[in-house]
Amino acid sequence: MSVFNAYMTLSGAVDADVRRDERMLRHTSYRIGGPAALFASVHSYPALVRTIQVLEDEGVDWVILGKGSNLLVSDKGYDGCVIVLDGEFSRTSLGEDGTLTVGAGAVLSKVVNEAMKAGLSGLEPCVGIPGTVGGALSMNAGTRREWIGSVVRDVVVLRPGKGLHRYEASDIEWGYRFTSIPTSEIILEATLELAPSTREAIAADMEERLRRRRESQPFGVPSCGSVFRNPPDQSVGALIESCGLKGQREGGAQISEEHANFIVNLGGATAADVITLIGRAHEAVRSAYGIDLACEVKLLGFGA
């Protein structure tokens, strides 16, 4: 594997900003993580294809990153290349038929607000959810019963080494925190079918949803959102709290006192601190209830 060769080949040769040893704590909502050996912010489709080709030729592992809102990076960092979709991948286009075509790199909160200003309803369940559209689609962001997949008309992906492919929404299986789009494919763009409404009605709905989030979830401290997926008809937060772990600390990390399914960085937390608390909560719930909780946090740089 030659990170140096990949860096030298890509630098100044593609429509991308390529850097070495980029500190990942700058790119995750946890504000945790060691350096990525390479970091490439690509601005166009040709740049993305070329970047992946060079990385593959040089044997350098790579991963696509949105805003890092559900990612925990190892304290040692990642010895591959982190690719961020920017430039043309952040564009949005409003159609006359109530559709909104959005790039995977667009910030979800901005797209939600754009839809509201246009008087288009359907994205209200995504209000207050951080990250990019690509990340939201890959995990079918929303609530337990309402999610972004319900307003998708089609999705365009890149199949590395093969080219572009368009999925109709009906080709994709959507579920709670789940989509059937293979993780080997890169989401580039989606067209959303939204319903006409009024700004006032949409804004009121969004504000009520935000109010409920603020009352039940930690704000103002770094976290990655929910740590575990809720089992059917149960609340992970309630399960962890019943095990007496709410507020428990490990180094600079803490199981949130507001909601036990959040682990927050109180300052100076390490990835090891967070992993310890994740394991502690998982084991406690399994011991008490026989439930094997599924972790929603994506891990990078931890090895096999």
Legacy VTK file of the C-alpha trace (Angstrom):
# vtk DataFile Version 3.0
C-alpha trace
ASCII
DATASET POLYDATA
POINTS 304 float
0.000 0.000 0.000
1.411 3.369 -0.974
-0.389 6.310 0.537
2.436 8.568 -0.578
2.127 7.512 -4.224
-1.627 8.028 -4.141
-1.162 11.477 -2.618
1.411 12.500 -5.214
-0.722 11.202 -8.100
-3.896 12.946 -6.952
-2.507 16.265 -5.705
-3.249 18.973 -8.254
-4.341 16.400 -10.847
-8.033 16.069 -9.942
-10.809 18.458 -8.952
-10.343 17.712 -5.279
-8.614 18.980 -2.150
-6.239 16.224 -1.033
-4.458 16.328 2.309
-2.304 13.985 4.379
-2.656 13.154 8.075
-5.964 14.997 8.475
-7.183 15.036 12.082
-10.562 13.314 12.042
-11.794 14.978 15.207
-12.440 17.978 12.931
-14.818 15.919 10.810
-16.934 13.999 13.332
-19.730 15.205 15.582
-18.025 13.376 18.448
-14.895 15.551 18.069
-12.895 12.367 18.549
-10.421 10.525 16.345
-6.844 10.265 15.197
-5.576 11.253 11.730
-6.609 9.823 8.378
-3.594 8.986 6.227
-5.324 10.704 3.286
-8.328 13.007 3.100
-9.901 13.951 -0.236
-12.733 16.431 -0.671
-13.894 15.724 -4.231
-15.882 18.295 -6.178
-17.003 16.434 -9.300
-17.965 13.029 -10.632
-14.795 12.635 -12.763
-12.691 13.538 -9.726
-14.467 10.914 -7.623
-13.986 8.185 -10.240
-10.322 9.076 -10.725
-9.658 9.262 -6.976
-11.106 5.803 -6.386
-9.169 4.404 -9.357
-5.857 5.729 -8.026
-6.574 4.452 -4.510
-7.468 1.014 -5.841
-4.327 0.919 -8.017
-2.167 1.818 -5.022
-3.927 -0.606 -2.689
-5.160 2.151 -0.349
-8.371 1.492 1.561
-10.996 4.214 1.304
-14.320 5.199 2.830
-16.992 7.795 2.017
-17.769 10.264 4.806
-20.670 12.659 5.206
-20.567 14.939 8.234
-19.409 12.189 10.579
-22.571 12.434 12.673
-22.763 8.704 13.478
-19.071 7.843 13.256
-16.457 6.967 15.857
-12.852 7.099 14.620
-10.109 5.194 16.404
-7.672 7.170 18.535
-4.935 5.794 16.244
-6.744 7.141 13.189
-7.338 5.470 9.829
-4.561 4.317 7.507
-6.670 4.734 4.363
-8.321 7.628 2.542
-11.446 9.418 3.730
-13.446 10.795 0.788
-15.939 13.633 1.227
-18.433 14.547 -1.524
-18.472 18.303 -2.096
-18.923 20.762 -4.965
-21.455 19.449 -7.498
-22.495 16.769 -5.000
-23.905 19.457 -2.686
-26.325 20.974 -5.199
-30.107 21.014 -4.896
-32.660 21.614 -7.647
-36.344 22.338 -7.177
-38.642 20.882 -9.842
-41.977 22.290 -10.975
-43.718 19.025 -10.073
-42.976 19.216 -6.337
-39.747 17.270 -6.592
-36.441 18.178 -5.023
-33.278 16.701 -6.520
-30.457 16.747 -4.004
-26.807 15.743 -4.056
-25.514 13.287 -1.486
-23.124 15.902 -0.108
-25.888 18.414 0.656
-26.381 19.114 4.358
-29.663 17.534 5.436
-30.760 20.440 7.638
-30.386 22.876 4.732
-32.451 20.630 2.446
-35.174 20.348 5.105
-35.300 24.150 5.397
-35.293 24.600 1.620
-38.294 22.299 1.313
-40.105 24.250 4.048
-39.448 27.586 2.335
-40.799 26.133 -0.929
-43.984 25.001 0.825
-43.185 21.306 0.289
-43.990 18.782 3.000
-42.487 15.355 3.651
-39.101 16.022 5.222
-40.391 17.120 8.620
-39.341 13.798 10.273
-35.725 14.681 9.392
-35.692 18.029 11.187
-32.918 18.227 13.753
-31.059 15.243 12.297
-27.422 16.137 11.504
-25.376 14.934 8.556
-25.697 14.856 4.792
-28.394 13.605 2.451
-26.212 10.664 1.456
-25.852 9.593 5.069
-29.564 10.070 5.680
-30.417 7.849 2.712
-27.917 5.149 3.641
-29.445 4.761 7.108
-33.006 5.780 6.154
-32.978 8.630 8.658
-36.112 9.733 10.451
-38.122 8.371 13.350
-39.143 4.833 14.229
-42.221 5.096 11.984
-41.414 7.964 9.583
-38.325 8.118 7.399
-36.780 9.777 4.393
-37.228 6.683 2.227
-40.972 7.309 2.085
-40.476 10.438 -0.051
-37.743 9.101 -2.360
-38.577 8.755 -6.061
-35.174 7.515 -7.223
-31.542 7.289 -6.155
-28.406 7.488 -8.317
-25.355 5.551 -7.120
-21.836 4.883 -8.341
-20.798 1.270 -8.551
-17.000 1.577 -8.377
-15.383 0.055 -11.434
-18.746 -0.319 -13.179
-20.368 3.114 -13.436
-23.643 4.800 -12.572
-26.885 3.059 -11.653
-30.324 4.491 -10.950
-32.661 2.844 -8.457
-36.368 3.513 -8.439
-37.648 3.825 -4.869
-39.588 0.583 -5.341
-36.311 -1.226 -6.115
-35.055 -0.427 -2.628
-36.135 -2.014 0.633
-36.640 0.654 3.292
-36.974 -0.027 7.006
-36.203 1.359 10.437
-32.560 2.508 10.231
-32.154 0.312 7.145
-31.907 0.459 3.377
-31.023 -2.337 0.962
-28.617 -0.206 -1.096
-25.322 -2.133 -0.907
-22.623 -0.500 1.199
-20.207 -1.071 -1.702
-22.137 1.510 -3.756
-21.748 5.277 -3.336
-24.947 7.312 -3.150
-24.553 10.392 -5.367
-28.007 11.920 -5.741
-31.692 11.433 -4.966
-34.958 12.884 -6.199
-37.551 13.437 -3.485
-41.303 13.648 -4.132
-42.820 16.123 -1.703
-46.386 17.305 -1.128
-47.584 20.922 -1.368
-48.413 22.592 1.926
-47.884 25.974 3.576
-44.726 27.300 5.142
-46.639 27.989 8.335
-47.952 24.437 8.707
-44.586 22.862 7.921
-42.713 25.232 10.242
-45.152 24.530 13.101
-44.716 20.768 12.661
-40.939 21.116 12.576
-40.842 23.305 15.658
-42.935 20.808 17.632
-40.634 17.970 16.608
-37.579 20.003 17.601
-39.176 20.849 20.941
-39.659 17.168 21.725
-36.065 16.421 20.744
-34.699 19.211 22.941
-36.710 17.961 25.915
-35.497 14.374 25.656
-32.022 14.483 24.078
-28.692 16.114 24.983
-27.863 19.339 23.163
-24.769 21.500 23.294
-22.306 18.631 23.845
-20.617 16.489 21.183
-22.237 13.111 20.518
-23.099 10.880 17.574
-26.823 10.633 18.263
-28.421 7.334 19.217
-25.903 4.624 20.016
-28.153 1.560 19.709
-31.147 0.748 17.510
-34.410 0.420 19.419
-35.696 -3.175 19.625
-39.321 -3.650 18.493
-41.706 -1.778 20.785
-38.975 -0.964 23.307
-36.828 2.018 24.184
-33.081 1.450 24.419
-32.747 4.541 26.578
-35.207 3.110 29.116
-33.472 -0.285 29.090
-30.033 1.210 29.737
-31.398 3.564 32.399
-33.077 0.641 34.173
-29.642 -0.975 34.440
-28.447 2.017 36.458
-26.029 3.312 33.822
-27.516 6.733 33.129
-24.880 9.373 33.864
-22.055 6.836 34.186
-18.650 8.111 33.024
-15.500 6.681 31.518
-12.750 9.252 31.106
-14.238 12.208 29.244
-17.227 10.238 27.949
-20.579 9.870 29.671
-23.841 8.003 29.157
-26.054 11.053 28.884
-28.084 12.144 31.878
-30.792 13.379 29.473
-31.129 10.188 27.417
-29.282 6.945 28.181
-29.029 5.946 24.504
-26.631 8.841 23.918
-22.965 8.856 24.871
-21.551 12.373 25.033
-18.075 13.850 24.988
-17.784 16.045 28.065
-14.315 17.158 26.965
-11.200 15.202 26.104
-13.020 11.907 25.599
-11.193 9.250 23.611
-12.596 6.635 21.274
-11.515 4.037 23.847
-13.678 5.787 26.471
-16.722 5.630 24.201
-16.111 1.990 23.231
-15.889 1.066 26.916
-19.284 2.642 27.635
-20.855 1.054 24.543
-19.657 -2.361 25.696
-20.800 -1.751 29.255
-24.314 -0.765 28.182
-24.563 -3.645 25.710
-23.512 -6.224 28.298
-25.784 -4.804 31.014
-28.891 -4.951 28.800
-28.012 -8.434 27.564
-27.509 -9.691 31.106
-30.689 -8.086 32.437
-33.065 -8.680 29.521
-31.418 -11.134 27.142
-31.496 -8.490 24.394
-28.524 -8.236 22.025
-28.594 -4.540 21.160
-27.560 -3.529 17.627
-25.079 -0.640 17.600
-25.820 2.194 15.156
-22.430 3.857 15.510
-20.097 3.228 12.571
-16.502 2.494 13.515
-13.447 3.530 11.503
-9.848 2.521 12.041
-10.464 -0.209 14.605
-9.394 -3.122 12.397
-11.295 -6.335 11.868
LINES 1 305
304 0 1 2 3 4 5 6 7 8 9 10 11 12 13 14 15 16 17 18 19 20 21 22 23 24 25 26 27 28 29 30 31 32 33 34 35 36 37 38 39 40 41 42 43 44 45 46 47 48 49 50 51 52 53 54 55 56 57 58 59 60 61 62 63 64 65 66 67 68 69 70 71 72 73 74 75 76 77 78 79 80 81 82 83 84 85 86 87 88 89 90 91 92 93 94 95 96 97 98 99 100 101 102 103 104 105 106 107 108 109 110 111 112 113 114 115 116 117 118 119 120 121 122 123 124 125 126 127 128 129 130 131 132 133 134 135 136 137 138 139 140 141 142 143 144 145 146 147 148 149 150 151 152 153 154 155 156 157 158 159 160 161 162 163 164 165 166 167 168 169 170 171 172 173 174 175 176 177 178 179 180 181 182 183 184 185 186 187 188 189 190 191 192 193 194 195 196 197 198 199 200 201 202 203 204 205 206 207 208 209 210 211 212 213 214 215 216 217 218 219 220 221 222 223 224 225 226 227 228 229 230 231 232 233 234 235 236 237 238 239 240 241 242 243 244 245 246 247 248 249 250 251 252 253 254 255 256 257 258 259 260 261 262 263 264 265 266 267 268 269 270 271 272 273 274 275 276 277 278 279 280 281 282 283 284 285 286 287 288 289 290 291 292 293 294 295 296 297 298 299 300 301 302 303
